[in-house]
Structure formats: C-alpha cells, structure tokens
Amino acid sequence: MAAPHDDAMNPQLACRLLRVPVEIRHAIYDLVVPDEVHLASRVNGEGAGIEWRVSECVEKRRKDIYDNGFERRTENGSDVVWVRRLDSNWGPHWECEEVAGMGNREGVSKEKNVKGVEAAAGMAFLGVCKTMYLDVMSYMVERTVIHVVDLTTLECFLRIANDHTTNPSAIKTSLASALPSIRKLNITMRFALPICEAIEKLATESTQISGPPSPSPENEEGNEATEAAINIAAATSWLQLVPKIAQLTHLRTLHVWIDHDSKKSWTVVHERAILSPLIRLANTSSPHLALTVSLPMLHPGLETPDRHFLAYCTDCPFHIHRFVRQRWHHFRASDSGPIFDQRCLGTVKHEPDFPLTFESEGWEDCTFEQCESRERELWKAGEDVRGLVKCMQTTTVHPGII
C-alpha cells in the first residue's frame, strides 16, 4: 500500500497557493491585501503573553481638515458610542480601532460591522497557516504602510524588529523575520497631556536619558504618585524608542502624527521637546528616509519660537504638516465646569482650538483659509477673539448627552 503523500500529512504544505510561483502569489496579494494596515498588541490573558493583531486601516490617511469630531456620531444617535470615539487614543484612526476589534464595539452599527467583516476578509490569508502567515507578512512589510498607534506596540515592534536572538515561536519568528524589512511606517500618538508635560520635563533637563528617572513625588500620594510614575515611564519610552527607528535600515518613509487628548490648546505643550527624538532620528538616519510630521495648528496668541516650530523657522530637519484639532470633546461629570448627574456620561461640548472662528456663527461665509488669516491678524492685534466668538455663539453643548 502506497504511503500517504507528504502534502496530505503536512497542512503547511497542503496549501496549494504556496506551490505557485512567487510572482503569481504576489499578484493575488495585490488584489486582497490592504494598502495600509494596523499592527497592534495587547496582553492576551494573565500570563499568556502578547497577542498581535493585524487589521486593515480604513481611515486611509484622510487629510480632511474639517473632521472635527461631530462626524463620529452614529446613525442611531448613540451617545455612548460617540463619547467612546471622541476619547479614542487611536486619534483619527478611531474607526480603525472598531474594525480591529481592539475596543468596545457596543452600539456599533450594522454598516460598521459589515465594514469590519470586509476588512477582515482581506486579511484572511494570515490565518491559513504559519507558512502562509510568514509569506504574507514578508510581502506586506515591503509594500504596505504599517500603522502603530500606541507606545506599547511601538516598543514591542522595535524590539522584535531589532532583536536577532528572538526565541522561536510561531508568531514571534514570523514577525522577527518580516519586520526588519519594513519600508513604510506611520506612527500615531494621542498622548495624555500629563505625558506631554513629562516629556518636556525630561527633554529639557537632559539630552541624554539613561533609564526611567525617579518621579520624586514629595507632595503626591497614592493614585497621584502612581499616575506620575506612569506618565514619566511613558515619556521616557517615547524619548528612548524613537531613535531606535534608525535601526530599521530598509525603512524609506516615516510619518508621525501627534496630538494630546486635552481640551486645552495644543500650543500649551513644548512641541520642540516632544519632537526632540525625531530631530535626533532625522539627523542620524539614512538620507533615504523621508520623514514627515503632522501636528495641530499653533495658536498665534500662545506660540513662541523657543517652544514651537513657527511657520518661518528654518531649524527643523523635516516637513511639518499642520492640521485642525478635534473640536468636539467629551467632558466627564467629574471634569471642571457644570456638575452633571454621575449616572450620566457628562456632556459633549464644542471647544475649538485655533482657528476659533472656523465653523462659528457669523463666519459661515468664510473659507477655512480666510478664517485662519483674519483670526491670526486679530490675535496679533491683541483682540479677544474667544470673547468675540462666544458672544456670537448660541450654543456649544450637544443637547443629546447632558
């Protein structure tokens, strides 16, 4: 009796697609693998290690400066979902977070679930077998834009990509084999404001950071001390991780999007300190690396040349693209301001950063460029633009969430 064929015994070899020439496989991947994907990590149960998830980016790097947070409402008007989207630390990729299944999907519409299924269909090849996973990942890192949206994933990503002694395991071996060849990387960071403040403190105190410093919280106790330590650890991680991107020798394009999650103006942060590791990276990386950074627009009444990269500055080694910040924000019941019933979500309020006049009553006939130019002149002339806008505004609170 003839022995069974090896292909029948080994499911890794039974996949017929792996038998066809690589050119044909890549032509098939071109049709189904997304142009942009998210690589995300999270702890998979207690003691079970890190779970990696690859999902399609459905945001497609929108550059619509008019996205202000109001478009995140659901078709059924769910306030719970809207608040969650406004608070998402995925920033402009809030929709990608839902498609990836990394966040709470309560209240997500049928249309969004369908979109998630369609996105998952394009990634189905990753689940066929380990060999197929490696083949598709190797293809993706050379052609696809890889998005990372949190420091934990960035740290794991760089450790695996730069670690040549990774212990063999299915997914770690696959990632370790593929990630060093990455060509296109996008990093999105929506920091908590205290992390931005910790970055400023560390970056301005020393240009060489060697390990997490002690937070020395003399006047802080309990949760406050713990939170301070967490913020310092995150700030240290950001300052130390970014220069390591230079070790990705095949990397050709790097785009970094940064904002904070506070309702306060972006201009309150020290953006030169936040970008300091990117400046070091630009000065030490390969000349073949194209680095661009997206930051919120600067408030002309708050910007200073020692803390910010002004429009006329010549000391920035990369291009900075300015965008309009999210203008609708979630105010929890515990936030400063009116006190709401603790059983409620709080409220969603329109709290715009510069330009305040854009989309405001009385300025409807002005284009964005006209609002920006005229308001900048008003601020420079010492006018109280905020008071002017407030007088013309009839409401800034969304009635459905109070």
C-alpha positions, -999 to +999 in steps of 0.1 A: +000+000+000+014+034-010+025+057+017+003+088+020+016+119+002+037+143+023+013+171+014-016+153+030+004+147+061+017+183+065-010+210+064+017+236+059+024+221+025-012+213+017-020+250+009-019+250-029-013+287-031+021+282-016+030+260-045+025+286-072+054+309-083+060+338-060+051+363-088+016+349-091+012+348-053+022+385-051-002+393-079-030+377-058-019+395-027-021+428-046-058+422-051-067+413-015-041+427+009-049+463+021-025+491+012-024+502+048-027+480+079-026+484+117-002+464+139-015+463+174-006+444+206-023+436+238-019+413+267-038+380+259-049+369+293-029+367+325+005+351+318-004+343+282+020+368+267+013+394+239-014+390+213-006+406+179-034+417+157-031+429+121-061+447+106-069+470+077-066+507+080-099+522+069-090+558+077-067+558+046-048+588+059-076+612+054-064+648+053-098+664+056-090+694+079-128+697+086-131+665+106-139+680+139-154+651+159-190+656+150-187+631+122-181+604+148-217+603+157-236+571+149-266+568+126-287+557+155-276+587+176-259+566+203-242+589+228-222+560+243-205+553+211-199+589+202-182+596+236-161+565+231-150+576+197-141+611+209-120+597+237-102+571+215-065+571+218-063+560+182-069+596+172-080+599+136-080+561+134-110+557+157-128+538+131-099+515+126-100+507+163-135+494+159-127+474+128-097+459+145-119+449+174-094+464+199-121+485+216-156+481+229-179+476+200-211+482+219-236+502+198-216+499+165-240+499+136-246+470+112-229+490+085-198+493+106-199+456+114-201+448+077-171+471+070-152+452+097-161+418+080-150+432+047-117+444+061-111+411+078-117+392+046-087+410+031-066+397+060-079+361+059-047+349+043-029+355+076-049+328+093-044+300+067-013+285+083+021+296+098+039+294+064+012+315+047+014+340+076+051+345+071+047+347+033+020+374+035+038+393+062+070+393+042+050+407+013+032+433+034+063+448+051+078+456+017+047+472+001+022+481+028+020+510+051+022+497+087+004+518+113+013+518+151-009+538+175+005+533+210+038+531+228+034+495+239+031+483+204+059+505+192+082+491+219+073+455+211+076+463+174+111+477+176+123+451+200+112+423+177+124+441+145+158+448+160+163+416+181+182+389+162+180+365+192+142+362+195+131+329+209+115+307+182+077+307+183+052+308+155+042+345+155+074+359+170+095+340+144+073+353+116+074+389+129+111+388+136+117+376+101+095+401+084+096+434+104+133+443+098+124+447+061+096+472+067+096+501+042+067+524+053+058+532+089+031+555+103+031+563+140+000+579+156+004+592+192-025+608+210-008+615+243-024+623+276-015+659+284+005+649+316+027+627+294+035+657+272+044+677+303+066+648+315+083+647+281+090+684+284+105+680+318+128+651+308+138+665+275+147+699+288+165+686+319+189+663+299+197+655+263+208+620+274+182+599+291+195+567+307+166+548+321+134+560+338+142+586+364+125+586+398+094+608+398+102+622+433+066+629+441+071+646+475+036+661+476+019+632+458+004+601+475-014+570+464-030+572+429-014+606+421+021+592+427+013+561+406-001+582+378+030+604+379+053+574+376+032+560+347+035+594+329+072+596+334+076+560+322+056+568+290+076+600+284+109+581+289+097+554+265+089+580+238+123+597+241+142+564+240+122+545+214+121+569+185+159+570+179+158+532+176+138+535+144+171+543+127+179+506+131+152+498+105+177+501+076+151+493+049+127+520+061+120+546+034+090+566+047+081+575+082+050+596+090+044+607+126+010+622+138+010+637+173-017+654+195-028+654+231-062+644+244-069+675+264-094+702+256-066+727+261-049+742+231-021+721+215+001+752+219+004+748+257+028+719+252+065+722+244+064+707+209+102+711+204+107+688+234+082+663+221+099+663+186+134+662+200+138+624+195+125+628+159+151+655+153+178+632+165+164+605+143+164+628+112+200+638+119+213+602+123+191+581+100+197+572+064+194+600+038+170+577+020+144+581+048+116+605+041+103+618+075+072+639+078+053+650+109+017+661+114+010+684+143-020+706+153-021+742+143-004+766+166-024+793+184-010+827+174-017+841+208+003+814+226+031+803+202+067+811+210+099+803+189+116+786+218+088+761+224+073+757+189+083+754+153+068+786+138+060+789+101+092+807+093+116+786+113+145+770+094+159+747+121+135+718+116+151+689+096+117+676+083+084+688+069+057+696+094+021+695+083-004+713+104-040+701+110-071+714+128-076+696+161-107+677+171-133+704+181-159+684+199-148+669+233-162+647+260-164+664+294-170+639+321-192+647+351-160+650+372-144+675+349-143+711+359-173+731+349-210+723+354-217+693+376-239+667+360-256+636+374-230+609+380-252+584+362-248+604+330-219+604+306-213+641+312-215+663+281-200+668+247-191+704+241-177+723+212-142+735+224-122+745+193-086+753+192-072+778+166-089+789+145-118+795+168-138+814+141-139+784+117-175+769+117-186+796+141-218+816+138-212+848+118-183+833+099-202+808+078-194+825+045-156+825+051-134+797+039-110+780+062-081+799+048-100+832+053-108+824+089-073+814+097-058+845+081-082+870+096-082+854+131-044+854+132-044+891+125-069+896+153-049+877+178-017+895+168-036+928+173-045+918+208-082+913+202-102+890+224-112+865+197-126+840+221-149+865+236-160+876+202-168+841+191-186+834+224-209+864+220-220+852+186-224+816+196-259+805+207-249+770+219-218+749+223-233+719+241-247+690+222-283+685+237-283+647+235-257+640+262-265+662+291 
